[in-house]
Amino acid sequence: MNPETELASPVFPQNTNDDIYRLLVESITDYAIFLLDPTGHVTTWNTGAKALKQYEPEEIIGQHFSIFYSQEAKDREYPAYELKEALRMGKFEDEGWRFRKDGLAFWANVIISPIYNQDKELLGFSKITRDLTERKKAEDDLFRVYEELKNSEERYRLLVEGVADYAIFMLNPAGHVATWNQGAQKIKGYNAQEIIGKYFGKFYSRQALEEGFPAYELKMAREHGRFEDEGWRYRKGGSAFWANVIITAIYNSKKELLGFSKITRDLTEKKQLEQQLFQTHADLLESEEKTRLLIDSVQDYAILMLNTEGIIMSWNTGAERIKGYKPDEIIGKHFSTFYTREAIENGFPKFELTQALQNGRFEDEGWRIRKDGTAFWANVVLTPIFNSEKRLLGYAKITRDLTERRRNEELMQKNKDLVRINNDLDNFVYSASHDLKSPIANLEGLLTALQEDLGSEVENHSQIISLMQGSIGTLKKVISDLADVTRLQLGKQQSESVQIQGLVAEVKENLRQLIKATNAQITADDLAFDHLHYSRKNLRSILHNLVSNAIKYADPKKTPQVTIKTYFSETGEHVLSVSDNGLGIPPGQFTKIFGMFKRVHDHVEGTGVGLYLVKKILDNSGDHITVESEEGQGSTFKVYFKQ
């Protein structure tokens, strides 16, 4: 047996009475689909076979399939020849006259395929028959009309040009197009001016041309008077269509060849339907086991069957994964097992079945319960299943776990709420920082008035007054920082080209008193770039906070050394780094320092807003900051800018 035969032969199902297979085959009425044993005797009979050939199953099962053939075909043993060819080629297809129970003939398209078991032993044959009598009659009638009209050129032209469903045209003896009708233009895409005079091989594939198939067609038409074929042909745009072609040799009264008539019909839809039907039939012969394996392989969906009362009849791998039950734990139980007690008390499972039956389908989303009692958010589709007699057999139920999607939706809603709350807080902070300025100014004025009222006694209270002044100053600084944060939230700064050395000088001048008090040394000599395109105000704020922190958090035993550098990262970003030799930061505090009011060393004066403000500025511009630090050695802050 050759490999092509093995591939073309379907595997005989182990259980041909399987409900799913039987219902699908029985529902097909346009095709007679039945099985033969190895000797050619009928073993199955579908609805299409009954409608087409008029035999009841009990009349035909067990009979030899030659009963459908003419006596002449039986005498030359044509039925046996068909089986033999099917075995040899893996498939046999034919068109010809067959006979119904009442003796009437019909023109049939027949496909016979051998069926083998897993051990490659012949079990029988599948036979698919379709009634093409109407097509045959139409073609014969058209040919007869053409023969009758070919002596009248004008009548022929009017008839042919009016046909839109058939390409009808003439070829000269060499195969060049001589006439072109409306149907030819519709089917093949060429207008008359484009195609008349061209060789008709233009409609064939390159392979067919290389094999000389167009010339072969003309040769067969000359030798036999007529040639018929079905195969792929090509339109003007290059798209393929499945064509039925009839070529007829035309002779004059002296038996001289005048040319050929060529009739082409587009049968692409018919071809596709036949292929789909044949493939469906072959797939069905793979039996119930293949269907079960296919459904079981689906893990993202719970696919199960319910009987008419809602009792579970089948259970796939996806159902086990999603719902937690093994097949032997759940098959035979009512599907309401998956519902909450409240849903069961409200009769919702029964409502689902009723709605599916009334509307042909029911879809819902809601909470369902797993075996372990945990809930999951499920999408459920429930579909009633009927047999060919419209009798309800049960329901198909497909469930998908959408818990993750629902959780994401809830998180999105929470995020929206947090954004709203954050905006409200920003507005509150802005309002509060603005409204507190006046009371603080009053406190300063009252403190000044108190000092004046104390007169010579003021020296006795100098420590308390100094503490009060410090507290007011700290409060003013906190409010100022909060105002900076809210202004950063509410406004956008324009970018400009900022000169780094000039900005360093400006920051040093602003920190002049702090630098003088600590003898801090600030250097900015190692600059790979000296300009940065950024908001000048925001860049000054970043540099000011980093440098001032480097000085404030200096090691009391060392003179503060602050080094400012610029360089390019491996990914091409512009990096501004500020390094110090100060106290350093514990490893677990790296992320904490960028929070609002977060400080690592409480003995140093400050509000804990500076680094928060730096990170906020960088977040707004799509840039970022990192820190490297070792306790007792110092820290390095690196700011990465995308330019």
Secondary structure, DSSP 8 states (H G I E B T S, - for coil): --HHHHHHS-B--S-TT-HHHHHHHHT--SSEEEEE-TTSBB----HHHHHHH---HHHHTTSBGGGGS-HHHHHTTHHHHHHHHHHHHS-EEEEEEEE-TTS-EEEEEEEEEEEE-TT--EEEEEEEEEE-HHHHHHHHHHHHHHHHHTT-HHHHHHHHHH--SEEEEEE-TTSBB----HHHHHHH---HHHHTTSBGGGGS-HHHHHTTHHHHHHHHHHHHSEEEEEEEEE-TTS-EEEEEEEEEEEE-TT--EEEEEEEEEE-HHHHHHHHHHHHHHHHHTTHHHHHHHHHHH--SEEEEEE-TTSBB----HHHHHHH---HHHHTTSBGGGGS-HHHHHTTHHHHHHHHHHHHS-EEEEEEEE-TTS-EEEEEEEEEEEE-TT--EEEEEEEEEE-HHHHHHHHHHHHHHHHHHHHHHHHHHHHHHHHHHHHHHHHHHHHHHHHHHHHGGGGGGGHHHHHHHHHHHHHHHHHHHHHHHHHHHHH-----EEEEHHHHHHHHHHHTHHHHHHHT-EEEEEEES-SEEEE-HHHHHHHHHHHHHHHHHT--TTS--EEEEEEEE-TTS-EEEEEEE-SS---GGGTTGGGSTT--S-TTS---S-HHHHHHHHHHHHT-EEEEEEETTTEEEEEEEE--
